Amino acid sequence: MNESATVLVVDDTPQNVKLLTDLLALNGYRVEAAQSGEEALEKIAASIPDIVLLDVMMPGLSGYDVCRKIRQTPATALLPVVMVTSLDPQTERVHGIEAGADDFLAKPINRPELFARVKSLLRVKSLQDEVKRQAEQLAEWNSRLETRVAEQVSQIERMGRLKGFFSPQIAELIVSGGAEELLRPHRREVTVVFLDLRGFTSFTETAEPEEVMGVLSEYHATVGRLVVAHEGTIEHFAGDGMMIFFNDPITLDNAAASAARMSLSLQADFVSLRGGWRKRGYTLDLGIGLAQGYATLGAIGFAGRQDYAAIGSVTNLATRLCAEAKGGEILTNQKTLARIENEFEAEALGTRSLKGFAHPVDLFRILSRNSGA
């Protein structure tokens, strides 16, 4: 490896330059020559050699001057320099060390010593180059790591902001770049849950706006926590009305069962909400409708403002079932109940005509989970 290195020979005596050049070239080194300190610095600036053999006594810049300038330049601070002199070795060694020389050769040149010193310093340089390469590689890795960490922090921040507007599932897909497929219209069987606060219209006629906002904030916080826990997706808020669907974008083993579990948990948690509101003079209750069926899902809206929506008769059915539900009730139909009857207790309420549906619908009130479920 060292035999392919470049050696810069610096000496103002042509015979000395020729001697060193011939010896080094015969041993496989690439050799550059300079006959003054000024020329040497120019050549080093143009292309840094692997090692410099530098005569001490030269007109103009001496070997010591050249060595000092080499050491003062960051790019060549570690460049191996061998001082070549015919003067007193002891005296010149002290001056050479002060100037920053790595090694010394006495004139006349001893060939074995020349090659031994060159090889030794090239081995040191090789190690220095490897350390430098590894340091640069480490710096590059650190830079990449910093970039990745910054990207991940940015992603987390974006996720946090998006979760304020979208369900966590949709927010994660948007951030990960998977929302394109999601936002395209697609057909899927889902369970839709519609919620509505009973007595809300009368409440808003007499309550101050701040009171209304406070009630909605408590209500939405309770619903949102349970929707996330049961892996549902909130389609929209409409004042006191909320639509939630299950099985999109997250696929569930039994979407109807997840929807029923969430609904029962919500009615249970609503007891404390209702009690607190009654102490403040608010008479409010919660009705829930739950239906299973196929819908087309995807983005609706216009440039700059889009929502993620479910379109289909199943959403209308859930809305009508909710409208029929009294405060504290969870109503569903026969088709949906068939999906969950092994896990939940339900009570038949008979057949009713629902607005927008040509045929009467058998209604059932979901009461509780089976004791063994």
GUKOLVO-505551 format. One line per field, with one value per residue: residue number from 1; residue in one letter; chain; x, y, z negated of N, C-alpha, C in turn. Coordinates in steps of 0.1 Angstrom, whole numbers, plus 5000, padded with zeros to 4 digits. Layout:
i = (NUM,...)
aa = (A,...)
ch = (A,...)
n_u = (X,...)
n_v = (Y,...)
n_w = (Z,...)
ca_u = (X,...)
ca_v = (Y,...)
ca_w = (Z,...)
c_u = (X,...)
c_v = (Y,...)
c_w = (Z,...)
***
This chain:
i = (1,2,3,4,5,6,7,8,9,10,11,12,13,14,15,16,17,18,19,20,21,22,23,24,25,26,27,28,29,30,31,32,33,34,35,36,37,38,39,40,41,42,43,44,45,46,47,48,49,50,51,52,53,54,55,56,57,58,59,60,61,62,63,64,65,66,67,68,69,70,71,72,73,74,75,76,77,78,79,80,81,82,83,84,85,86,87,88,89,90,91,92,93,94,95,96,97,98,99,100,101,102,103,104,105,106,107,108,109,110,111,112,113,114,115,116,117,118,119,120,121,122,123,124,125,126,127,128,129,130,131,132,133,134,135,136,137,138,139,140,141,142,143,144,145,146,147,148,149,150,151,152,153,154,155,156,157,158,159,160,161,162,163,164,165,166,167,168,169,170,171,172,173,174,175,176,177,178,179,180,181,182,183,184,185,186,187,188,189,190,191,192,193,194,195,196,197,198,199,200,201,202,203,204,205,206,207,208,209,210,211,212,213,214,215,216,217,218,219,220,221,222,223,224,225,226,227,228,229,230,231,232,233,234,235,236,237,238,239,240,241,242,243,244,245,246,247,248,249,250,251,252,253,254,255,256,257,258,259,260,261,262,263,264,265,266,267,268,269,270,271,272,273,274,275,276,277,278,279,280,281,282,283,284,285,286,287,288,289,290,291,292,293,294,295,296,297,298,299,300,301,302,303,304,305,306,307,308,309,310,311,312,313,314,315,316,317,318,319,320,321,322,323,324,325,326,327,328,329,330,331,332,333,334,335,336,337,338,339,340,341,342,343,344,345,346,347,348,349,350,351,352,353,354,355,356,357,358,359,360,361,362,363,364,365,366,367,368,369,370,371,372,373)
aa = (M,N,E,S,A,T,V,L,V,V,D,D,T,P,Q,N,V,K,L,L,T,D,L,L,A,L,N,G,Y,R,V,E,A,A,Q,S,G,E,E,A,L,E,K,I,A,A,S,I,P,D,I,V,L,L,D,V,M,M,P,G,L,S,G,Y,D,V,C,R,K,I,R,Q,T,P,A,T,A,L,L,P,V,V,M,V,T,S,L,D,P,Q,T,E,R,V,H,G,I,E,A,G,A,D,D,F,L,A,K,P,I,N,R,P,E,L,F,A,R,V,K,S,L,L,R,V,K,S,L,Q,D,E,V,K,R,Q,A,E,Q,L,A,E,W,N,S,R,L,E,T,R,V,A,E,Q,V,S,Q,I,E,R,M,G,R,L,K,G,F,F,S,P,Q,I,A,E,L,I,V,S,G,G,A,E,E,L,L,R,P,H,R,R,E,V,T,V,V,F,L,D,L,R,G,F,T,S,F,T,E,T,A,E,P,E,E,V,M,G,V,L,S,E,Y,H,A,T,V,G,R,L,V,V,A,H,E,G,T,I,E,H,F,A,G,D,G,M,M,I,F,F,N,D,P,I,T,L,D,N,A,A,A,S,A,A,R,M,S,L,S,L,Q,A,D,F,V,S,L,R,G,G,W,R,K,R,G,Y,T,L,D,L,G,I,G,L,A,Q,G,Y,A,T,L,G,A,I,G,F,A,G,R,Q,D,Y,A,A,I,G,S,V,T,N,L,A,T,R,L,C,A,E,A,K,G,G,E,I,L,T,N,Q,K,T,L,A,R,I,E,N,E,F,E,A,E,A,L,G,T,R,S,L,K,G,F,A,H,P,V,D,L,F,R,I,L,S,R,N,S,G,A)
ch = (A,A,A,A,A,A,A,A,A,A,A,A,A,A,A,A,A,A,A,A,A,A,A,A,A,A,A,A,A,A,A,A,A,A,A,A,A,A,A,A,A,A,A,A,A,A,A,A,A,A,A,A,A,A,A,A,A,A,A,A,A,A,A,A,A,A,A,A,A,A,A,A,A,A,A,A,A,A,A,A,A,A,A,A,A,A,A,A,A,A,A,A,A,A,A,A,A,A,A,A,A,A,A,A,A,A,A,A,A,A,A,A,A,A,A,A,A,A,A,A,A,A,A,A,A,A,A,A,A,A,A,A,A,A,A,A,A,A,A,A,A,A,A,A,A,A,A,A,A,A,A,A,A,A,A,A,A,A,A,A,A,A,A,A,A,A,A,A,A,A,A,A,A,A,A,A,A,A,A,A,A,A,A,A,A,A,A,A,A,A,A,A,A,A,A,A,A,A,A,A,A,A,A,A,A,A,A,A,A,A,A,A,A,A,A,A,A,A,A,A,A,A,A,A,A,A,A,A,A,A,A,A,A,A,A,A,A,A,A,A,A,A,A,A,A,A,A,A,A,A,A,A,A,A,A,A,A,A,A,A,A,A,A,A,A,A,A,A,A,A,A,A,A,A,A,A,A,A,A,A,A,A,A,A,A,A,A,A,A,A,A,A,A,A,A,A,A,A,A,A,A,A,A,A,A,A,A,A,A,A,A,A,A,A,A,A,A,A,A,A,A,A,A,A,A,A,A,A,A,A,A,A,A,A,A,A,A,A,A,A,A,A,A,A,A,A,A,A,A,A,A,A,A,A,A,A,A,A,A,A,A,A,A,A,A,A,A,A,A,A,A,A,A)
n_u = (5008,5020,5039,5027,5024,5027,5056,5071,5099,5121,5145,5173,5194,5201,5214,5209,5182,5177,5190,5175,5150,5153,5160,5137,5117,5126,5118,5091,5076,5056,5069,5073,5089,5106,5124,5127,5116,5093,5082,5077,5056,5036,5031,5022,4999,4984,4982,4981,5008,5018,5040,5068,5101,5124,5147,5169,5186,5180,5178,5158,5128,5135,5140,5129,5111,5093,5083,5070,5049,5035,5026,5009,4987,4955,4948,4971,4983,4990,5006,5033,5067,5100,5131,5159,5194,5228,5241,5250,5236,5225,5220,5203,5182,5169,5160,5145,5124,5112,5101,5083,5089,5087,5107,5142,5169,5202,5227,5255,5229,5217,5207,5191,5182,5168,5146,5135,5127,5108,5089,5080,5069,5049,5033,5023,5009,4990,4975,4966,4951,4931,4919,4909,4891,4873,4864,4851,4832,4818,4809,4792,4773,4763,4752,4732,4717,4709,4693,4673,4663,4653,4634,4617,4609,4595,4576,4562,4553,4537,4518,4506,4494,4476,4460,4443,4424,4417,4408,4430,4438,4435,4451,4476,4479,4480,4504,4523,4522,4503,4478,4467,4455,4436,4420,4408,4376,4361,4345,4330,4320,4306,4301,4279,4276,4254,4251,4232,4223,4197,4173,4189,4185,4165,4180,4200,4185,4181,4205,4237,4261,4287,4282,4270,4292,4309,4295,4294,4322,4329,4313,4322,4349,4346,4333,4353,4375,4366,4360,4385,4396,4382,4388,4374,4362,4357,4333,4320,4313,4283,4273,4255,4252,4268,4287,4300,4321,4329,4354,4368,4394,4407,4407,4384,4377,4351,4331,4306,4304,4325,4315,4291,4302,4316,4294,4279,4298,4299,4273,4274,4294,4282,4265,4277,4283,4257,4247,4263,4256,4229,4230,4238,4215,4209,4191,4198,4202,4213,4209,4214,4220,4226,4239,4246,4262,4268,4289,4301,4332,4355,4373,4355,4345,4362,4390,4414,4397,4386,4367,4365,4344,4315,4292,4260,4231,4232,4242,4221,4202,4213,4211,4183,4176,4188,4173,4150,4156,4153,4165,4194,4191,4202,4197,4192,4190,4175,4193,4218,4219,4221,4248,4259,4246,4254,4271,4258,4230,4197,4167,4135,4117,4096,4081,4088,4080,4104,4116,4122,4126,4113,4101,4089,4109,4124,4130,4156,4166,4198,4210,4230,4262,4267,4270,4291,4306)
n_v = (4988,5013,5016,5028,5054,5090,5109,5140,5156,5180,5202,5224,5217,5203,5178,5164,5162,5146,5122,5114,5112,5092,5070,5066,5063,5039,5021,5021,5043,5072,5102,5136,5168,5197,5227,5247,5263,5279,5269,5243,5247,5257,5234,5216,5229,5226,5199,5175,5157,5123,5122,5143,5150,5170,5194,5212,5235,5261,5286,5317,5306,5286,5250,5247,5269,5262,5238,5248,5263,5243,5229,5248,5249,5236,5214,5201,5196,5172,5160,5139,5148,5147,5159,5167,5169,5182,5192,5196,5169,5168,5194,5203,5186,5194,5220,5211,5196,5216,5230,5212,5188,5153,5133,5126,5128,5122,5137,5123,5104,5074,5045,5022,5033,5055,5043,5029,5048,5063,5043,5038,5062,5064,5043,5053,5075,5062,5050,5074,5084,5065,5068,5094,5089,5072,5090,5109,5093,5086,5111,5116,5096,5104,5128,5119,5105,5125,5139,5119,5117,5143,5142,5123,5135,5156,5142,5131,5155,5164,5143,5147,5172,5165,5146,5162,5169,5147,5112,5090,5068,5076,5098,5087,5072,5093,5107,5087,5084,5068,5075,5080,5058,5053,5076,5074,5066,5038,5006,4991,4969,4982,4992,5015,5040,5063,5092,5112,5140,5141,5166,5187,5208,5223,5230,5247,5269,5283,5284,5299,5307,5299,5280,5260,5254,5243,5220,5205,5202,5185,5163,5155,5149,5126,5108,5108,5096,5069,5061,5060,5040,5018,5015,5029,5052,5086,5102,5127,5157,5172,5195,5184,5160,5130,5110,5078,5053,5018,4994,5006,5030,5008,4974,4952,4923,4918,4942,4951,4942,4955,4981,4979,4974,4998,5015,5007,5011,5039,5047,5039,5056,5079,5083,5096,5120,5130,5132,5152,5174,5177,5187,5212,5222,5213,5194,5166,5139,5107,5093,5064,5050,5021,5004,4979,4976,4980,5006,5034,5047,5075,5105,5135,5168,5198,5214,5222,5219,5191,5162,5130,5106,5085,5070,5059,5037,5026,5045,5063,5046,5041,5067,5071,5051,5061,5084,5072,5062,5065,5085,5071,5047,5021,5014,4990,4970,4940,4927,4936,4929,4901,4897,4900,4887,4866,4876,4898,4909,4915,4933,4929,4953,4955,4963,4991,5020,5037,5069,5075,5049,5023,4999,4986,4984,4960,4966,4966,4968,4971,4957,4948,4932,4896,4875,4856,4866)
n_w = (5000,4992,5011,5033,5027,5028,5029,5019,5029,5017,5024,5030,5045,5075,5080,5056,5056,5079,5071,5049,5061,5081,5065,5050,5069,5082,5062,5064,5057,5063,5074,5066,5073,5059,5060,5042,5012,5015,5039,5031,5012,5029,5045,5026,5019,5042,5045,5021,5009,4998,4982,4971,4981,4968,4974,4952,4954,4975,5000,4996,4983,4956,4948,4922,4921,4941,4930,4907,4919,4931,4909,4898,4915,4916,4933,4938,4914,4902,4920,4929,4923,4932,4922,4940,4937,4938,4917,4882,4866,4840,4832,4853,4850,4828,4836,4857,4845,4830,4852,4861,4874,4883,4885,4892,4916,4923,4944,4962,4979,4965,4980,4970,4946,4955,4969,4948,4929,4945,4950,4924,4916,4935,4927,4903,4913,4928,4908,4896,4916,4918,4893,4896,4917,4905,4885,4901,4912,4890,4882,4904,4900,4875,4884,4901,4882,4866,4884,4889,4863,4860,4880,4870,4846,4858,4871,4849,4838,4858,4859,4834,4838,4859,4847,4833,4851,4867,4864,4844,4859,4886,4886,4882,4905,4924,4917,4921,4947,4959,4965,4990,5003,4985,4986,5010,5026,5013,5007,4979,4953,4924,4890,4878,4854,4839,4820,4797,4778,4756,4750,4755,4773,4760,4738,4749,4755,4732,4718,4712,4738,4729,4711,4727,4743,4724,4715,4739,4743,4721,4727,4753,4747,4731,4749,4769,4757,4753,4779,4791,4774,4782,4808,4828,4854,4856,4875,4878,4859,4849,4833,4806,4817,4829,4851,4855,4868,4872,4882,4902,4907,4895,4895,4880,4860,4851,4858,4850,4824,4811,4814,4799,4773,4769,4768,4746,4726,4728,4721,4695,4684,4688,4668,4646,4658,4664,4638,4628,4644,4638,4612,4618,4630,4655,4678,4693,4715,4730,4762,4783,4814,4833,4861,4886,4918,4953,4966,4985,4983,4978,4989,4988,5000,5008,5025,5001,4980,4966,4955,4939,4948,4944,4966,4971,4968,4943,4925,4924,4912,4887,4877,4876,4858,4835,4832,4824,4799,4764,4736,4723,4737,4760,4792,4818,4848,4862,4880,4872,4845,4848,4853,4828,4808,4792,4774,4761,4741,4751,4757,4772,4789,4807,4839,4859,4879,4897,4906,4940,4946,4964,4954,4923,4893,4872,4839,4813,4779,4766,4737,4719,4715,4719,4690,4693,4713)
ca_u = (5000,5028,5047,5020,5023,5034,5067,5075,5113,5123,5160,5177,5205,5195,5219,5203,5168,5178,5193,5163,5139,5157,5159,5123,5110,5129,5111,5077,5069,5054,5078,5072,5101,5105,5138,5127,5105,5081,5077,5071,5043,5027,5028,5014,4986,4977,4979,4989,5015,5017,5051,5077,5115,5126,5161,5169,5192,5176,5176,5144,5122,5143,5132,5122,5100,5083,5077,5061,5037,5028,5019,4999,4976,4947,4947,4984,4989,4995,5014,5046,5078,5113,5141,5172,5204,5242,5246,5251,5223,5219,5215,5193,5171,5161,5153,5135,5113,5105,5094,5072,5093,5084,5118,5154,5178,5215,5234,5249,5217,5218,5195,5182,5176,5158,5133,5129,5120,5097,5078,5075,5060,5037,5024,5016,5000,4979,4966,4959,4940,4920,4912,4902,4880,4863,4858,4842,4820,4810,4802,4781,4763,4757,4743,4720,4709,4702,4682,4663,4656,4645,4622,4608,4603,4586,4564,4554,4546,4526,4508,4499,4485,4466,4450,4433,4414,4414,4410,4444,4441,4436,4463,4488,4480,4484,4518,4531,4521,4494,4464,4462,4446,4425,4411,4400,4364,4361,4333,4333,4310,4310,4291,4278,4270,4250,4248,4225,4220,4183,4171,4200,4179,4159,4191,4207,4176,4181,4218,4247,4270,4298,4277,4268,4305,4314,4288,4299,4336,4328,4306,4331,4360,4342,4331,4365,4383,4360,4361,4399,4399,4375,4393,4364,4366,4347,4331,4318,4306,4273,4268,4254,4252,4281,4286,4312,4320,4339,4359,4375,4404,4412,4398,4381,4372,4337,4329,4294,4306,4332,4306,4282,4309,4318,4281,4276,4307,4295,4261,4278,4302,4273,4257,4283,4281,4243,4245,4269,4248,4216,4233,4239,4203,4208,4184,4203,4204,4220,4204,4224,4216,4237,4235,4257,4259,4279,4290,4312,4340,4366,4373,4346,4348,4368,4404,4416,4388,4380,4363,4365,4330,4308,4280,4252,4218,4235,4244,4207,4196,4219,4206,4169,4176,4192,4162,4139,4161,4151,4177,4199,4189,4210,4188,4197,4180,4177,4205,4230,4218,4225,4262,4264,4236,4260,4278,4250,4216,4189,4152,4128,4108,4086,4084,4084,4083,4114,4116,4132,4127,4100,4095,4091,4122,4124,4140,4160,4174,4209,4209,4243,4270,4264,4279,4302,4313)
ca_v = (5000,5025,5018,5036,5067,5101,5116,5153,5158,5194,5204,5234,5211,5194,5165,5157,5159,5135,5110,5109,5109,5079,5059,5063,5058,5025,5013,5021,5055,5083,5113,5150,5175,5211,5232,5258,5262,5285,5259,5232,5251,5257,5220,5210,5235,5221,5184,5171,5144,5115,5125,5153,5149,5185,5199,5222,5247,5265,5301,5320,5299,5274,5239,5250,5278,5254,5229,5255,5266,5230,5226,5259,5247,5225,5203,5194,5196,5159,5155,5135,5156,5143,5169,5162,5179,5178,5199,5188,5162,5171,5208,5204,5178,5203,5230,5204,5193,5229,5234,5203,5177,5140,5125,5132,5120,5129,5135,5117,5096,5060,5040,5014,5042,5063,5035,5025,5060,5066,5033,5039,5074,5062,5035,5062,5083,5053,5049,5087,5085,5056,5074,5105,5084,5068,5102,5115,5084,5088,5124,5114,5088,5113,5138,5111,5102,5138,5141,5110,5121,5155,5138,5115,5145,5164,5133,5131,5168,5165,5134,5153,5182,5159,5139,5172,5171,5134,5101,5086,5059,5084,5107,5078,5069,5105,5109,5076,5084,5057,5080,5081,5047,5054,5087,5071,5060,5023,5001,4982,4967,4989,4994,5029,5044,5077,5096,5124,5144,5144,5178,5196,5220,5232,5235,5258,5281,5290,5284,5308,5300,5293,5268,5251,5249,5235,5207,5198,5198,5173,5152,5151,5143,5113,5100,5106,5086,5056,5058,5056,5028,5007,5016,5035,5065,5097,5108,5141,5163,5181,5200,5173,5147,5125,5097,5070,5040,5008,4986,5014,5023,4996,4962,4946,4909,4919,4956,4954,4939,4967,4993,4977,4975,5012,5022,5003,5019,5053,5049,5038,5068,5091,5084,5106,5133,5134,5136,5165,5184,5179,5196,5226,5225,5209,5181,5161,5124,5103,5082,5058,5041,5012,4996,4973,4975,4984,5020,5039,5056,5082,5119,5144,5182,5205,5218,5230,5215,5178,5154,5116,5103,5072,5073,5047,5037,5022,5057,5068,5037,5044,5080,5069,5043,5070,5093,5065,5059,5074,5087,5059,5035,5018,5007,4984,4963,4925,4923,4940,4921,4888,4897,4902,4882,4856,4884,4908,4907,4925,4933,4932,4965,4955,4968,5005,5026,5048,5079,5073,5035,5018,4988,4987,4978,4954,4973,4959,4976,4964,4959,4945,4920,4884,4873,4848,4873)
ca_w = (5000,4991,5023,5043,5021,5034,5020,5024,5025,5017,5022,5040,5052,5085,5079,5045,5060,5088,5064,5041,5070,5087,5055,5046,5081,5084,5052,5067,5052,5072,5068,5071,5069,5058,5057,5033,5002,5021,5049,5023,5007,5040,5049,5015,5019,5054,5043,5009,5011,4987,4973,4977,4977,4969,4971,4942,4959,4989,5001,4994,4972,4952,4945,4910,4924,4948,4921,4898,4926,4933,4896,4896,4924,4911,4942,4938,4900,4898,4931,4925,4929,4929,4925,4946,4935,4937,4906,4870,4864,4827,4833,4863,4845,4819,4845,4865,4836,4828,4864,4863,4882,4877,4885,4898,4924,4924,4956,4974,4977,4964,4987,4961,4936,4962,4971,4935,4924,4953,4948,4910,4915,4943,4919,4894,4921,4932,4896,4894,4927,4914,4881,4902,4925,4895,4879,4911,4914,4877,4883,4914,4893,4866,4891,4905,4870,4862,4894,4886,4850,4863,4888,4861,4838,4866,4873,4837,4836,4868,4854,4823,4844,4867,4839,4829,4862,4872,4854,4844,4870,4899,4885,4884,4920,4931,4914,4926,4962,4963,4966,5004,5005,4975,4989,5022,5023,5012,5001,4968,4943,4912,4880,4875,4841,4839,4806,4797,4764,4754,4742,4758,4780,4749,4729,4755,4756,4719,4712,4718,4747,4722,4705,4737,4747,4713,4716,4751,4740,4712,4735,4764,4741,4727,4761,4777,4750,4755,4793,4793,4767,4789,4822,4838,4861,4855,4888,4876,4848,4853,4820,4797,4825,4833,4859,4853,4875,4869,4892,4912,4915,4889,4897,4867,4861,4850,4856,4843,4810,4806,4813,4788,4761,4767,4765,4732,4717,4729,4713,4680,4680,4689,4656,4638,4665,4663,4625,4626,4651,4631,4601,4624,4635,4669,4679,4705,4715,4742,4770,4792,4825,4838,4873,4894,4932,4963,4969,4993,4974,4984,4987,4995,4998,5019,5022,4989,4968,4968,4944,4942,4945,4947,4973,4974,4960,4929,4917,4922,4903,4873,4873,4873,4846,4825,4830,4816,4786,4753,4729,4717,4745,4772,4801,4830,4856,4862,4887,4864,4833,4852,4852,4814,4798,4783,4764,4755,4738,4758,4755,4784,4787,4817,4852,4860,4892,4896,4917,4950,4949,4969,4946,4909,4888,4859,4830,4801,4770,4761,4723,4712,4720,4712,4679,4697,4724)
c_u = (5009,5036,5040,5018,5031,5044,5071,5090,5116,5138,5164,5189,5200,5200,5212,5188,5168,5181,5181,5152,5141,5155,5145,5115,5113,5122,5096,5069,5067,5061,5075,5085,5099,5119,5138,5115,5092,5074,5070,5057,5032,5022,5019,5000,4978,4973,4988,4995,5013,5029,5060,5091,5120,5140,5160,5174,5189,5175,5161,5139,5131,5134,5123,5109,5089,5075,5066,5048,5029,5019,5008,4987,4968,4948,4960,4991,4995,5003,5028,5057,5091,5123,5154,5183,5218,5249,5246,5237,5217,5212,5202,5180,5162,5153,5142,5122,5105,5096,5083,5076,5090,5097,5130,5162,5191,5221,5248,5239,5221,5205,5186,5175,5165,5145,5127,5121,5107,5085,5072,5065,5047,5027,5016,5006,4987,4969,4959,4948,4928,4912,4903,4890,4869,4856,4848,4830,4811,4802,4790,4770,4755,4747,4731,4711,4702,4691,4670,4655,4647,4633,4612,4601,4592,4573,4555,4546,4534,4514,4500,4489,4473,4455,4440,4422,4409,4414,4424,4447,4443,4449,4476,4490,4485,4499,4527,4530,4511,4480,4459,4452,4434,4415,4403,4387,4365,4349,4337,4321,4315,4298,4291,4271,4267,4246,4241,4221,4205,4182,4181,4194,4173,4169,4197,4198,4177,4195,4227,4256,4282,4294,4275,4282,4311,4308,4293,4314,4336,4323,4316,4344,4357,4340,4345,4374,4379,4361,4375,4402,4393,4378,4382,4370,4354,4345,4329,4311,4295,4266,4267,4253,4266,4279,4300,4310,4332,4342,4366,4381,4410,4402,4397,4375,4356,4333,4317,4296,4314,4324,4296,4289,4312,4305,4277,4285,4303,4283,4265,4285,4293,4266,4263,4282,4267,4241,4251,4261,4235,4218,4234,4226,4201,4202,4188,4204,4210,4212,4214,4217,4228,4233,4248,4252,4270,4278,4302,4319,4351,4364,4362,4349,4354,4383,4406,4407,4381,4377,4364,4351,4326,4295,4272,4240,4221,4237,4230,4200,4200,4213,4191,4168,4179,4180,4151,4143,4158,4164,4181,4198,4199,4201,4196,4187,4184,4190,4218,4231,4223,4240,4267,4256,4242,4268,4270,4236,4208,4174,4145,4118,4097,4090,4079,4088,4093,4114,4126,4133,4113,4093,4098,4103,4119,4134,4143,4168,4185,4210,4223,4251,4266,4274,4292,4310,4325)
c_v = (5012,5027,5027,5051,5078,5108,5129,5155,5173,5197,5214,5229,5201,5180,5157,5153,5147,5122,5105,5105,5095,5068,5056,5058,5043,5016,5015,5033,5065,5095,5126,5157,5190,5216,5244,5256,5268,5275,5247,5235,5252,5243,5213,5216,5229,5207,5179,5158,5135,5117,5135,5151,5164,5188,5211,5235,5250,5280,5304,5314,5287,5262,5240,5258,5270,5245,5236,5259,5254,5227,5236,5257,5235,5212,5195,5194,5183,5153,5151,5143,5150,5153,5162,5172,5173,5184,5190,5182,5166,5185,5209,5196,5187,5213,5223,5201,5205,5233,5224,5191,5164,5131,5132,5122,5129,5127,5131,5106,5081,5054,5032,5023,5050,5055,5031,5036,5064,5056,5035,5051,5072,5052,5043,5070,5075,5052,5062,5089,5077,5062,5086,5100,5079,5079,5108,5106,5085,5101,5123,5107,5096,5123,5131,5108,5114,5141,5132,5113,5133,5151,5131,5125,5153,5155,5132,5143,5169,5155,5140,5164,5176,5152,5149,5173,5157,5123,5096,5077,5066,5092,5099,5075,5081,5108,5099,5076,5074,5062,5081,5070,5049,5065,5084,5064,5044,5018,4991,4981,4973,4989,5009,5032,5059,5080,5109,5127,5147,5156,5189,5209,5229,5238,5247,5270,5289,5292,5294,5301,5293,5280,5257,5245,5240,5221,5199,5194,5185,5161,5146,5144,5128,5103,5097,5095,5071,5052,5053,5042,5016,5007,5020,5047,5074,5103,5123,5145,5172,5186,5188,5160,5143,5112,5090,5057,5031,4999,4993,5026,5010,4985,4955,4932,4910,4934,4959,4952,4951,4979,4991,4979,4990,5019,5019,5011,5033,5056,5048,5050,5080,5093,5095,5120,5138,5139,5150,5176,5187,5188,5210,5230,5221,5195,5175,5146,5120,5091,5077,5049,5033,5003,4991,4972,4980,4999,5023,5049,5063,5097,5126,5158,5188,5209,5227,5227,5202,5171,5139,5111,5089,5075,5060,5047,5033,5034,5063,5059,5040,5057,5079,5061,5052,5079,5086,5062,5069,5076,5074,5046,5034,5009,5002,4976,4948,4921,4925,4931,4906,4886,4896,4895,4872,4864,4894,4904,4919,4923,4937,4943,4965,4962,4983,5010,5038,5057,5076,5058,5030,5008,4991,4980,4972,4960,4964,4969,4967,4968,4958,4934,4908,4882,4865,4855,4880)
c_w = (5000,5004,5034,5038,5029,5024,5027,5019,5027,5014,5033,5048,5062,5083,5067,5049,5069,5081,5056,5050,5076,5077,5052,5057,5084,5074,5053,5062,5064,5066,5075,5066,5068,5054,5049,5023,5008,5031,5042,5018,5017,5044,5039,5016,5031,5052,5032,5011,4998,4977,4980,4972,4979,4965,4961,4948,4973,4989,5000,4981,4969,4950,4932,4913,4932,4939,4912,4906,4929,4921,4893,4904,4919,4920,4942,4924,4896,4910,4927,4931,4923,4932,4929,4944,4934,4925,4893,4866,4851,4827,4842,4858,4836,4827,4853,4857,4833,4840,4867,4872,4875,4876,4892,4905,4925,4938,4954,4970,4976,4969,4977,4951,4942,4963,4958,4929,4932,4951,4934,4910,4924,4936,4909,4901,4924,4920,4894,4904,4923,4902,4887,4909,4916,4888,4888,4912,4901,4878,4893,4907,4883,4872,4896,4894,4866,4871,4891,4873,4853,4871,4879,4852,4845,4868,4861,4835,4846,4864,4843,4828,4851,4859,4833,4839,4867,4861,4855,4855,4883,4898,4887,4898,4928,4929,4920,4942,4968,4965,4980,5007,4997,4980,5002,5018,5023,5004,4991,4959,4930,4902,4876,4862,4842,4825,4807,4782,4764,4745,4746,4764,4769,4740,4736,4756,4743,4713,4719,4727,4740,4716,4715,4742,4736,4713,4728,4749,4732,4720,4746,4758,4737,4739,4768,4770,4753,4770,4796,4786,4775,4804,4832,4844,4861,4869,4887,4863,4854,4840,4811,4804,4829,4841,4858,4861,4871,4881,4904,4905,4908,4890,4883,4869,4860,4847,4848,4828,4804,4805,4801,4774,4758,4762,4750,4722,4717,4720,4698,4676,4680,4676,4647,4645,4663,4648,4622,4632,4644,4619,4605,4630,4650,4670,4693,4704,4728,4749,4780,4801,4831,4849,4880,4909,4940,4965,4979,4985,4982,4982,4994,4991,5010,5015,5010,4977,4972,4955,4949,4938,4949,4954,4975,4965,4946,4920,4914,4912,4888,4868,4869,4860,4834,4821,4822,4802,4776,4746,4721,4725,4756,4781,4813,4837,4856,4869,4879,4852,4836,4851,4837,4804,4789,4772,4756,4752,4745,4756,4767,4781,4798,4830,4853,4874,4889,4908,4927,4954,4953,4961,4931,4904,4874,4850,4818,4792,4764,4746,4716,4719,4712,4701,4683,4708,4720)
***
